Amino acid sequence: MSSSSSEKEPRFAPVILAGGSGTRFWPRSRKSRAKQVLALDGERTMIQQTVDRLLRVGKTEDIWVITNDLLCEEIARQLPELDAKKILSEPAARNTAPACALAAFLLEKSDPDAVIGIFPSDHVIEDAERFAAVVRAGVKLAASEERIVVLGVPATKAETGYGYIERGEASEAAAAIAGGIEVRRVKRFTEKPHKALAEAFVASGNYAWNSGMFLWSARTLAGAIREHSPAMAPLMEKIAKAYGTPAFTAVFQEVYPQCENISIDYAVLEPRSAKGEEVSEIYCLPGDFCWNDLGCWSALHEHVAHCGPDDLAKRNIFDKTNQPCVNIDSLGNYVYAPGKAVALVGVSDLVVVETDDALLITTRERSQDVGKVVAELKRAGREDLV
């Protein structure tokens, strides 16, 4: 990027990834009403909260959403303020690399200097003001030269379901561009380590959780796809060339499913970081804004309880419409049964979720396995329940 272009305020183009199915929140989450379109922790849905946060930094007209056919109509209904032409439905689920590449190649045509921010649609961030400050800093950093910026959440416990970022030396030059926020170079990415390795990562103090939030210019990301995923690049070129023409839908439907099913971590970040931190130009900003990816019912219980782990077992969480709620010698339960009176007697650490056609009963400890229920229902041919 030239010095003249870096002096102007970069355009920020948030891209919200909203194609997941959220099977671990069954039975509330289904194919056509996945986690991101549900209001799990308040009045606003997860994707509405995501847009609310991003509007602290960017503009409504610059937001893109990449989702699927089952959710597209509902997302457009929930977000009428967005440009409907920028809510794109993937013809086939292809993980995060093709979705990120799609945004990069489309924007590269019109504004290669635009800074793309990749944001999952289903995360909880309690400190929205700090989030906005970190994202603004990341936009400035990503707009300068060919830098890739990742947001790393402080790793407070040995979670095996998260990816990890090994942070290298602090960069004073990058921090100056970012407005004084601490910036560390990235050494490497490790996806979902086993328990002992995760414990070693946390003990070292040099690792952060990979939040799945990244910032880079359209030019930088498109260039990284060309370098590290050369088979995907010409497919994206075809789609981008057709965008805005009558042929776009047909080209998109035909070409996109040909892309490799791969995450952006494996496709770009890991091979780029393997070059070494002095060459890769990958930087980590601190995601110290009270982040939670709400991966399962137990995570939702912890989030809604708003208390530390030592006190968590003492809290029973009920849906707000559960009246009356009777609790006798029961601790640490999560109950969602709208419109019903609920009585808990001598039970602990349960998850109970009722919908019109299904009832889930599990423990908080086993709530990560709820996705297996969906797999079993699919094998049984009960598509009406998934």
C-alpha positions as CSV (number, residue, x, y, z in Angstrom):
1,M,0.0,0.0,0.0
2,S,1.4,3.4,-0.9
3,S,2.0,6.0,1.7
4,S,-0.6,8.3,0.3
5,S,-3.3,5.6,0.5
6,S,-2.3,4.7,4.1
7,E,-2.8,8.3,5.3
8,K,-6.5,8.3,4.5
9,E,-9.0,6.6,6.8
10,P,-9.3,3.0,5.5
11,R,-12.7,1.6,4.6
12,F,-13.8,-1.1,7.0
13,A,-15.8,-3.9,5.6
14,P,-17.1,-6.3,8.3
15,V,-17.9,-9.8,7.0
16,I,-20.1,-11.9,9.3
17,L,-19.9,-15.6,8.9
18,A,-23.4,-17.0,9.6
19,G,-23.5,-20.4,8.0
20,G,-23.2,-22.7,10.9
21,S,-25.9,-25.0,12.3
22,G,-25.2,-24.9,16.0
23,T,-26.1,-28.5,16.7
24,R,-24.9,-28.4,20.3
25,F,-27.9,-26.1,21.1
26,W,-30.4,-28.6,20.0
27,P,-33.4,-28.7,20.4
28,R,-33.7,-24.9,20.2
29,S,-31.3,-24.8,17.3
30,R,-32.4,-26.4,14.1
31,K,-31.2,-26.2,10.5
32,S,-33.6,-23.3,9.7
33,R,-33.1,-21.5,13.1
34,A,-29.5,-22.1,14.0
35,K,-27.8,-20.5,17.0
36,Q,-27.0,-17.3,15.3
37,V,-30.7,-16.4,14.7
38,L,-31.7,-17.2,18.3
39,A,-32.0,-14.9,21.3
40,L,-30.1,-17.0,23.8
41,D,-29.1,-14.4,26.4
42,G,-31.5,-11.5,25.9
43,E,-33.9,-9.8,23.6
44,R,-31.6,-9.5,20.6
45,T,-30.5,-12.5,18.6
46,M,-26.8,-13.5,18.3
47,I,-26.4,-12.0,14.8
48,Q,-28.2,-8.9,15.8
49,Q,-25.8,-8.4,18.7
50,T,-22.9,-9.0,16.3
51,V,-24.2,-6.2,14.0
52,D,-24.8,-3.9,16.9
53,R,-21.1,-4.2,18.0
54,L,-19.8,-3.7,14.5
55,L,-21.8,-0.6,14.0
56,R,-19.6,1.0,16.7
57,V,-16.8,0.8,14.2
58,G,-18.2,0.5,10.7
59,K,-21.2,1.5,8.6
60,T,-24.4,-0.4,7.8
61,E,-23.8,-0.2,4.1
62,D,-20.3,-1.9,4.4
63,I,-21.5,-5.0,6.3
64,W,-21.6,-8.3,4.5
65,V,-23.1,-11.6,5.7
66,I,-22.3,-15.0,4.3
67,T,-24.8,-17.7,5.3
68,N,-26.8,-20.5,3.7
69,D,-30.2,-20.9,2.0
70,L,-31.9,-22.1,5.1
71,L,-31.0,-19.0,7.2
72,C,-30.8,-16.3,4.5
73,E,-34.4,-15.2,4.7
74,E,-34.5,-15.1,8.5
75,I,-31.3,-13.2,8.7
76,A,-32.6,-10.6,6.1
77,R,-35.8,-10.3,8.2
78,Q,-33.8,-9.8,11.4
79,L,-31.5,-7.3,9.8
80,P,-33.6,-5.1,7.5
81,E,-31.1,-2.3,7.7
82,L,-28.5,-4.3,5.7
83,D,-28.1,-4.3,2.0
84,A,-29.9,-7.5,0.8
85,K,-27.4,-7.9,-2.0
86,K,-24.7,-8.2,0.6
87,I,-26.3,-11.2,2.3
88,L,-24.9,-14.1,0.3
89,S,-26.0,-17.7,0.6
90,E,-23.3,-20.3,0.0
91,P,-24.5,-22.9,-2.5
92,A,-22.6,-25.5,-0.4
93,A,-21.0,-25.5,3.0
94,R,-17.3,-25.1,2.5
95,N,-15.9,-24.0,5.9
96,T,-14.4,-20.6,6.5
97,A,-11.6,-20.3,3.9
98,P,-13.9,-20.1,0.8
99,A,-16.2,-17.7,2.7
100,C,-13.3,-15.4,3.6
101,A,-11.9,-15.7,0.1
102,L,-15.3,-14.8,-1.4
103,A,-15.4,-11.6,0.5
104,A,-11.8,-10.8,-0.4
105,F,-12.1,-11.3,-4.2
106,L,-15.4,-9.4,-4.4
107,L,-14.0,-6.4,-2.5
108,E,-10.7,-6.5,-4.3
109,K,-12.5,-5.6,-7.5
110,S,-13.9,-2.4,-6.2
111,D,-11.7,-1.4,-3.3
112,P,-8.5,-3.5,-2.7
113,D,-7.4,-1.2,0.1
114,A,-10.6,-1.9,2.1
115,V,-9.9,-3.7,5.4
116,I,-12.0,-6.9,5.7
117,G,-12.9,-8.0,9.2
118,I,-14.0,-11.6,9.6
119,F,-16.4,-12.1,12.5
120,P,-18.4,-15.2,13.6
121,S,-22.1,-14.4,14.0
122,D,-22.6,-16.3,17.3
123,H,-20.2,-15.0,19.8
124,V,-20.9,-13.1,23.0
125,I,-18.8,-10.0,23.8
126,E,-19.7,-8.2,27.0
127,D,-17.4,-5.2,26.7
128,A,-18.5,-3.8,23.4
129,E,-16.6,-0.5,24.0
130,R,-13.3,-2.3,24.4
131,F,-14.1,-4.5,21.4
132,A,-14.7,-1.5,19.2
133,A,-11.3,0.0,20.4
134,V,-9.4,-3.2,19.6
135,V,-11.1,-3.5,16.2
136,R,-10.3,0.1,15.3
137,A,-6.7,-0.5,16.2
138,G,-6.7,-3.7,14.1
139,V,-8.1,-1.8,11.1
140,K,-5.3,0.7,11.3
141,L,-2.7,-2.0,11.5
142,A,-4.2,-4.1,8.7
143,A,-4.4,-1.1,6.4
144,S,-0.6,-0.5,6.8
145,E,1.5,-2.6,4.5
146,E,0.5,-6.3,3.9
147,R,-0.3,-7.2,7.5
148,I,-2.7,-9.9,8.9
149,V,-4.2,-9.1,12.2
150,V,-5.8,-11.7,14.6
151,L,-7.6,-11.1,17.8
152,G,-6.4,-13.4,20.5
153,V,-8.4,-13.9,23.7
154,P,-6.5,-14.4,26.9
155,A,-6.3,-18.1,27.6
156,T,-7.6,-18.5,31.2
157,K,-8.0,-22.3,31.2
158,A,-7.0,-25.4,29.2
159,E,-9.9,-25.5,26.7
160,T,-9.4,-28.3,24.2
161,G,-12.2,-27.1,21.9
162,Y,-10.4,-23.8,20.9
163,G,-7.5,-23.1,18.6
164,Y,-4.4,-21.4,20.2
165,I,-2.1,-18.6,19.0
166,E,1.5,-18.6,20.2
167,R,2.5,-15.0,20.6
168,G,6.0,-13.9,19.9
169,E,7.8,-10.6,20.6
170,A,6.0,-7.3,21.1
171,S,6.2,-4.9,18.2
172,E,6.6,-1.3,19.2
173,A,6.3,-0.1,15.6
174,A,3.1,-2.0,15.1
175,A,1.7,-0.8,18.5
176,A,2.4,2.8,17.4
177,I,0.3,2.3,14.3
178,A,-2.4,0.6,16.4
179,G,-2.7,3.6,18.7
180,G,-0.7,2.2,21.6
181,I,-2.5,-1.1,22.1
182,E,-0.1,-4.0,22.7
183,V,0.7,-5.8,19.5
184,R,2.6,-9.2,19.5
185,R,3.9,-11.0,16.5
186,V,2.5,-14.5,15.9
187,K,4.7,-17.5,16.0
188,R,2.2,-20.3,15.1
189,F,-1.3,-21.5,15.3
190,T,-2.3,-24.8,16.9
191,E,-5.9,-26.1,16.4
192,K,-7.7,-27.8,19.3
193,P,-4.8,-29.4,21.3
194,H,-5.2,-32.3,23.6
195,K,-5.6,-31.6,27.3
196,A,-2.0,-31.9,28.4
197,L,-0.8,-29.6,25.6
198,A,-3.5,-27.1,26.3
199,E,-2.5,-27.0,30.0
200,A,1.2,-26.4,28.9
201,F,0.1,-23.6,26.6
202,V,-1.9,-21.8,29.4
203,A,1.0,-22.3,31.9
204,S,3.5,-20.7,29.5
205,G,1.6,-17.4,29.4
206,N,2.5,-17.0,25.7
207,Y,-0.7,-18.4,24.2
208,A,-4.1,-16.9,23.4
209,W,-7.3,-18.5,22.2
210,N,-8.0,-18.0,18.6
211,S,-11.2,-16.1,18.5
212,G,-11.8,-16.6,14.8
213,M,-11.8,-12.8,14.2
214,F,-9.3,-11.6,11.7
215,L,-8.5,-8.3,9.9
216,W,-6.7,-7.8,6.5
217,S,-7.0,-5.7,3.4
218,A,-8.9,-7.2,0.5
219,R,-5.6,-7.2,-1.4
220,T,-3.7,-9.0,1.3
221,L,-6.3,-11.7,1.8
222,A,-6.8,-12.3,-1.9
223,G,-3.0,-12.5,-2.3
224,A,-2.7,-14.9,0.5
225,I,-5.4,-17.2,-1.1
226,R,-3.5,-17.0,-4.4
227,E,-0.2,-18.0,-2.6
228,H,-1.4,-20.7,-0.2
229,S,-4.6,-22.0,-1.9
230,P,-3.8,-21.7,-5.6
231,A,-6.6,-24.1,-6.6
232,M,-9.2,-21.9,-5.0
233,A,-8.0,-18.6,-6.4
234,P,-9.2,-19.1,-10.1
235,L,-12.6,-20.2,-8.8
236,M,-13.0,-17.0,-6.8
237,E,-11.8,-15.0,-9.8
238,K,-14.7,-16.4,-11.8
239,I,-17.3,-15.7,-9.1
240,A,-16.0,-12.1,-8.5
241,K,-16.0,-11.4,-12.3
242,A,-19.7,-12.4,-12.4
243,Y,-20.8,-10.5,-9.4
244,G,-23.2,-7.7,-10.2
245,T,-24.2,-9.3,-13.6
246,P,-27.2,-11.5,-14.5
247,A,-24.9,-14.5,-14.6
248,F,-23.8,-14.3,-11.0
249,T,-26.3,-16.7,-9.4
250,A,-25.6,-19.4,-12.0
251,V,-21.8,-19.0,-11.8
252,F,-21.9,-18.9,-8.0
253,Q,-24.0,-22.0,-7.8
254,E,-21.7,-23.9,-10.2
255,V,-18.3,-22.7,-9.1
256,Y,-18.4,-22.3,-5.3
257,P,-19.0,-26.0,-4.5
258,Q,-15.8,-26.8,-6.3
259,C,-13.8,-25.0,-3.6
260,E,-11.9,-27.1,-1.0
261,N,-13.7,-27.6,2.3
262,I,-11.1,-26.1,4.6
263,S,-10.8,-23.5,7.4
264,I,-9.0,-20.2,6.9
265,D,-6.6,-21.3,9.7
266,Y,-5.4,-24.4,7.7
267,A,-5.6,-22.7,4.3
268,V,-3.8,-19.5,5.1
269,L,-2.8,-18.8,8.7
270,E,-0.8,-21.9,9.4
271,P,1.2,-22.0,6.2
272,R,1.8,-18.2,6.4
273,S,3.0,-18.5,10.1
274,A,5.3,-21.3,9.2
275,K,7.4,-18.8,7.3
276,G,8.5,-17.3,10.7
277,E,7.3,-14.3,12.6
278,E,9.7,-11.9,11.0
279,V,8.4,-12.8,7.5
280,S,4.7,-13.8,8.0
281,E,3.5,-10.3,9.0
282,I,0.9,-11.8,11.3
283,Y,0.1,-9.8,14.4
284,C,-2.0,-10.5,17.4
285,L,-4.1,-7.9,19.3
286,P,-5.5,-8.7,22.7
287,G,-9.1,-9.8,22.7
288,D,-9.6,-8.7,26.3
289,F,-13.3,-7.8,25.9
290,C,-15.0,-10.6,27.9
291,W,-15.4,-13.0,25.0
292,N,-17.4,-16.2,25.0
293,D,-18.2,-18.4,21.9
294,L,-21.2,-20.0,23.6
295,G,-20.3,-23.4,22.2
296,C,-22.8,-25.4,24.2
297,W,-25.5,-25.2,26.9
298,S,-23.0,-25.3,29.8
299,A,-21.2,-22.2,28.3
300,L,-24.6,-20.4,28.1
301,H,-25.3,-21.3,31.8
302,E,-21.9,-19.9,32.8
303,H,-22.5,-16.7,30.7
304,V,-26.0,-16.1,32.0
305,A,-24.9,-16.8,35.6
306,H,-22.4,-13.9,35.5
307,C,-20.3,-15.3,38.3
308,G,-16.9,-17.0,38.7
309,P,-16.4,-20.7,38.4
310,D,-16.3,-21.2,42.2
311,D,-19.9,-19.8,42.5
312,L,-21.3,-21.3,39.3
313,A,-22.5,-24.5,40.8
314,K,-24.7,-22.6,43.2
315,R,-26.8,-20.9,40.5
316,N,-29.9,-22.3,38.8
317,I,-30.8,-20.5,35.6
318,F,-34.4,-20.5,34.4
319,D,-36.0,-19.1,31.3
320,K,-37.6,-15.8,32.2
321,T,-41.1,-17.1,31.4
322,N,-40.8,-20.0,33.8
323,Q,-43.2,-19.0,36.6
324,P,-43.3,-20.0,39.3
325,C,-39.8,-21.5,39.8
326,V,-39.5,-23.8,42.8
327,N,-36.1,-24.9,43.9
328,I,-35.6,-27.5,46.6
329,D,-32.0,-28.6,47.4
330,S,-31.0,-28.1,43.7
331,L,-27.8,-26.5,42.4
332,G,-26.3,-25.4,39.1
333,N,-29.1,-26.3,36.7
334,Y,-30.1,-24.7,33.4
335,V,-33.8,-24.9,32.5
336,Y,-35.5,-23.6,29.4
337,A,-39.2,-24.5,29.3
338,P,-41.1,-21.4,28.1
339,G,-44.4,-20.7,29.8
340,K,-44.2,-23.6,32.2
341,A,-43.9,-23.7,36.0
342,V,-40.6,-25.5,36.9
343,A,-39.8,-27.4,40.1
344,L,-36.3,-28.7,40.8
345,V,-36.0,-31.2,43.7
346,G,-32.6,-32.6,44.7
347,V,-30.9,-32.4,41.3
348,S,-27.7,-30.7,40.3
349,D,-25.8,-29.6,37.2
350,L,-28.6,-30.6,34.7
351,V,-29.5,-29.0,31.4
352,V,-33.3,-29.3,30.6
353,V,-34.5,-27.7,27.4
354,E,-38.0,-28.1,26.1
355,T,-39.5,-27.1,22.7
356,D,-42.9,-27.8,21.1
357,D,-41.6,-31.1,19.6
358,A,-38.6,-32.2,21.7
359,L,-37.1,-32.4,25.2
360,L,-33.4,-32.5,26.1
361,I,-32.1,-33.7,29.4
362,T,-28.4,-33.9,30.0
363,T,-25.7,-32.8,32.4
364,R,-23.7,-29.6,32.1
365,E,-20.6,-31.8,31.9
366,R,-22.0,-33.7,28.9
367,S,-23.6,-30.8,27.1
368,Q,-20.7,-30.7,24.5
369,D,-22.1,-34.0,23.3
370,V,-25.6,-32.7,22.3
371,G,-24.4,-32.5,18.7
372,K,-24.3,-36.3,18.8
373,V,-28.1,-36.3,19.3
374,V,-28.5,-34.5,16.0
375,A,-26.3,-37.0,14.3
376,E,-28.4,-39.9,15.7
377,L,-31.6,-38.2,14.5
378,K,-30.2,-37.8,11.0
379,R,-29.2,-41.5,10.9
380,A,-32.8,-42.4,12.0
381,G,-34.2,-40.3,9.2
382,R,-35.8,-37.8,11.5
383,E,-35.1,-34.7,9.5
384,D,-38.2,-33.1,11.0
385,L,-36.3,-32.8,14.3
386,V,-33.0,-31.4,13.0
